[in-house]
Amino acid sequence: MHRPITVAVFLALVLVVSACSGDDGDVTTTAAAAGTVTTLAPASSGSESGSTATTVAAGGATTTAATDVEALIPEFTILSRTPGDDGDTVVVLLDPESYESLTDIDLQNVISEVVDDFPPVFEAHVIDDEIVAPYISSADVTTDEQQLLDVHYLVRLEEGFRIIYVGPFADTPGTVLGS
């Protein structure tokens, strides 16, 4: 009868000791009286972060999974900047060589970095091919130009805070910068 409790206490002690073994602090372990608790260690301030998730079940069973998390923002260049009364309008070109895949969160991070690092930004347009830059503000685009926009125009910032996904991300709901 005491053996399961002894094993659970021993496992909890081993987890605490291994978590405090002088490594870089990526492992966070939580023991719970009942249920399961999973904790992912926070990312470090570097551009890459490895982390370990540890799950401790009520019976003392432990599952640990190591993951390699990369928090990279795609590289970009500001192609144009047009001053305005409320802030500037910028066209941002992503470098496709700087990422393997792209998510809406990546795009939101790019917008956030542009707004933070290059104020004042009221409107921003993010593209991944320079060829579509002239078509963004054009009122009369041809069918061929629209097809290029549908592939290479990714997201825009409106009124300094509203993020609207377009092109290949058009099905992603818009969001508010900083939310």
One Martini backbone bead per residue (centre of mass of N, CA, C, O) as a GRO file, in nm:
protein
  179
    1MET     BB    1   0.057   0.064  -0.020
    2HIS     BB    2   0.327   0.243   0.010
    3ARG     BB    3   0.465   0.213  -0.267
    4PRO     BB    4   0.321   0.428  -0.453
    5ILE     BB    5   0.400   0.667  -0.273
    6THR     BB    6   0.705   0.626  -0.278
    7VAL     BB    7   0.737   0.648  -0.583
    8ALA     BB    8   0.617   0.931  -0.613
    9VAL     BB    9   0.820   1.072  -0.428
   10PHE     BB   10   1.074   0.985  -0.577
   11LEU     BB   11   1.002   1.113  -0.852
   12ALA     BB   12   0.974   1.400  -0.749
   13LEU     BB   13   1.265   1.420  -0.645
   14VAL     BB   14   1.406   1.365  -0.914
   15LEU     BB   15   1.283   1.606  -1.063
   16VAL     BB   16   1.393   1.827  -0.881
   17VAL     BB   17   1.692   1.757  -0.908
   18SER     BB   18   1.704   1.773  -1.223
   19ALA     BB   19   1.603   2.073  -1.236
   20CYS     BB   20   1.863   2.147  -1.025
   21SER     BB   21   2.144   2.059  -1.205
   22GLY     BB   22   2.267   2.325  -1.372
   23ASP     BB   23   2.126   2.400  -1.601
   24ASP     BB   24   1.949   2.629  -1.820
   25GLY     BB   25   1.628   2.608  -1.725
   26ASP     BB   26   1.414   2.446  -1.921
   27VAL     BB   27   1.301   2.290  -1.677
   28THR     BB   28   0.960   2.235  -1.572
   29THR     BB   29   0.813   2.121  -1.263
   30THR     BB   30   0.492   1.972  -1.167
   31ALA     BB   31   0.321   1.870  -0.884
   32ALA     BB   32   0.022   1.679  -0.840
   33ALA     BB   33  -0.243   1.543  -0.676
   34ALA     BB   34  -0.419   1.589  -0.941
   35GLY     BB   35  -0.374   1.516  -1.245
   36THR     BB   36  -0.236   1.726  -1.509
   37VAL     BB   37   0.087   1.885  -1.571
   38THR     BB   38   0.198   2.130  -1.807
   39THR     BB   39   0.530   2.262  -1.887
   40LEU     BB   40   0.672   2.538  -2.055
   41ALA     BB   41   0.944   2.682  -2.100
   42PRO     BB   42   1.063   2.972  -2.140
   43ALA     BB   43   1.193   3.171  -2.354
   44SER     BB   44   1.459   3.309  -2.452
   45SER     BB   45   1.625   3.601  -2.582
   46GLY     BB   46   1.697   3.454  -2.813
   47SER     BB   47   1.657   3.324  -3.140
   48GLU     BB   48   1.699   3.052  -2.987
   49SER     BB   49   1.510   2.767  -2.838
   50GLY     BB   50   1.526   2.528  -2.605
   51SER     BB   51   1.284   2.284  -2.481
   52THR     BB   52   1.097   2.142  -2.197
   53ALA     BB   53   0.842   1.911  -2.144
   54THR     BB   54   0.653   1.834  -1.843
   55THR     BB   55   0.471   1.549  -1.720
   56VAL     BB   56   0.254   1.508  -1.429
   57ALA     BB   57   0.098   1.263  -1.282
   58ALA     BB   58  -0.077   1.150  -1.013
   59GLY     BB   59   0.086   0.859  -1.016
   60GLY     BB   60   0.394   0.963  -1.115
   61ALA     BB   61   0.394   0.987  -1.402
   62THR     BB   62   0.639   1.061  -1.662
   63THR     BB   63   0.667   1.311  -1.923
   64THR     BB   64   0.925   1.389  -2.165
   65ALA     BB   65   0.969   1.666  -2.401
   66ALA     BB   66   1.175   1.766  -2.653
   67THR     BB   67   1.222   2.091  -2.796
   68ASP     BB   68   1.271   2.301  -3.089
   69VAL     BB   69   1.254   2.644  -3.057
   70GLU     BB   70   1.176   2.899  -3.292
   71ALA     BB   71   1.208   3.273  -3.270
   72LEU     BB   72   1.175   3.384  -3.573
   73ILE     BB   73   1.210   3.661  -3.771
   74PRO     BB   74   1.172   3.759  -4.058
   75GLU     BB   75   1.330   3.903  -4.295
   76PHE     BB   76   1.349   4.263  -4.381
   77THR     BB   77   1.235   4.532  -4.602
   78ILE     BB   78   1.202   4.868  -4.670
   79LEU     BB   79   1.086   4.994  -4.968
   80SER     BB   80   0.868   5.205  -4.851
   81ARG     BB   81   0.795   5.561  -4.757
   82THR     BB   82   0.492   5.739  -4.661
   83PRO     BB   83   0.388   6.019  -4.556
   84GLY     BB   84   0.157   6.114  -4.290
   85ASP     BB   85  -0.054   6.252  -4.060
   86ASP     BB   86  -0.074   5.967  -3.874
   87GLY     BB   87   0.144   5.833  -4.058
   88ASP     BB   88   0.305   5.587  -4.215
   89THR     BB   89   0.365   5.421  -4.526
   90VAL     BB   90   0.456   5.077  -4.567
   91VAL     BB   91   0.677   4.858  -4.748
   92VAL     BB   92   0.725   4.507  -4.694
   93LEU     BB   93   1.003   4.286  -4.747
   94LEU     BB   94   1.045   3.962  -4.759
   95ASP     BB   95   1.279   3.700  -4.694
   96PRO     BB   96   1.251   3.377  -4.808
   97GLU     BB   97   1.540   3.279  -4.692
   98SER     BB   98   1.450   3.329  -4.366
   99TYR     BB   99   1.234   3.092  -4.427
  100GLU     BB  100   1.033   2.794  -4.441
  101SER     BB  101   0.787   2.914  -4.291
  102LEU     BB  102   0.452   3.066  -4.260
  103THR     BB  103   0.269   3.262  -4.031
  104ASP     BB  104   0.057   3.470  -3.872
  105ILE     BB  105   0.256   3.522  -3.640
  106ASP     BB  106   0.493   3.612  -3.809
  107LEU     BB  107   0.345   3.856  -3.933
  108GLN     BB  108   0.278   3.995  -3.668
  109ASN     BB  109   0.579   4.029  -3.585
  110VAL     BB  110   0.659   4.209  -3.817
  111ILE     BB  111   0.465   4.438  -3.765
  112SER     BB  112   0.559   4.497  -3.477
  113GLU     BB  113   0.854   4.565  -3.551
  114VAL     BB  114   0.795   4.798  -3.742
  115VAL     BB  115   0.642   4.977  -3.539
  116ASP     BB  116   0.870   4.984  -3.318
  117ASP     BB  117   1.135   5.056  -3.515
  118PHE     BB  118   0.948   5.260  -3.740
  119PRO     BB  119   0.839   5.526  -3.652
  120PRO     BB  120   0.551   5.616  -3.785
  121VAL     BB  121   0.286   5.366  -3.820
  122PHE     BB  122  -0.026   5.330  -4.002
  123GLU     BB  123   0.076   5.166  -4.260
  124ALA     BB  124   0.106   4.819  -4.381
  125HIS     BB  125   0.286   4.614  -4.629
  126VAL     BB  126   0.318   4.262  -4.687
  127ILE     BB  127   0.572   4.102  -4.881
  128ASP     BB  128   0.752   3.841  -5.105
  129ASP     BB  129   0.747   4.037  -5.372
  130GLU     BB  130   0.848   4.314  -5.548
  131ILE     BB  131   0.646   4.307  -5.797
  132VAL     BB  132   0.379   4.399  -5.610
  133ALA     BB  133   0.417   4.689  -5.500
  134PRO     BB  134   0.259   4.868  -5.721
  135TYR     BB  135  -0.032   4.717  -5.667
  136ILE     BB  136  -0.133   4.798  -5.383
  137SER     BB  137  -0.226   5.115  -5.469
  138SER     BB  138  -0.388   5.020  -5.702
  139ALA     BB  139  -0.701   5.057  -5.860
  140ASP     BB  140  -0.587   4.919  -6.140
  141VAL     BB  141  -0.599   4.582  -6.179
  142THR     BB  142  -0.518   4.313  -6.319
  143THR     BB  143  -0.552   3.984  -6.329
  144ASP     BB  144  -0.248   3.922  -6.307
  145GLU     BB  145  -0.192   4.111  -6.068
  146GLN     BB  146  -0.394   3.978  -5.872
  147GLN     BB  147  -0.257   3.701  -5.870
  148LEU     BB  148   0.003   3.806  -5.741
  149LEU     BB  149  -0.127   3.919  -5.485
  150ASP     BB  150  -0.253   3.642  -5.389
  151VAL     BB  151   0.053   3.532  -5.333
  152HIS     BB  152   0.243   3.807  -5.218
  153TYR     BB  153   0.017   3.927  -5.040
  154LEU     BB  154  -0.023   3.898  -4.679
  155VAL     BB  155  -0.030   4.185  -4.512
  156ARG     BB  156  -0.202   4.442  -4.312
  157LEU     BB  157  -0.200   4.772  -4.181
  158GLU     BB  158  -0.451   4.954  -4.001
  159GLU     BB  159  -0.460   5.241  -3.817
  160GLY     BB  160  -0.204   5.112  -3.638
  161PHE     BB  161  -0.376   4.810  -3.540
  162ARG     BB  162  -0.500   4.659  -3.789
  163ILE     BB  163  -0.501   4.320  -3.891
  164ILE     BB  164  -0.485   4.204  -4.236
  165TYR     BB  165  -0.540   3.923  -4.412
  166VAL     BB  166  -0.400   3.807  -4.720
  167GLY     BB  167  -0.418   3.604  -4.963
  168PRO     BB  168  -0.302   3.312  -4.829
  169PHE     BB  169  -0.440   3.452  -4.542
  170ALA     BB  170  -0.752   3.527  -4.581
  171ASP     BB  171  -0.875   3.307  -4.365
  172THR     BB  172  -0.760   3.482  -4.153
  173PRO     BB  173  -0.824   3.644  -3.891
  174GLY     BB  174  -0.822   3.928  -3.768
  175THR     BB  175  -0.631   4.172  -3.576
  176VAL     BB  176  -0.473   4.320  -3.297
  177LEU     BB  177  -0.229   4.501  -3.206
  178GLY     BB  178  -0.117   4.353  -2.901
  179SER     BB  179  -0.318   4.083  -2.860
   0.00000   0.00000   0.00000
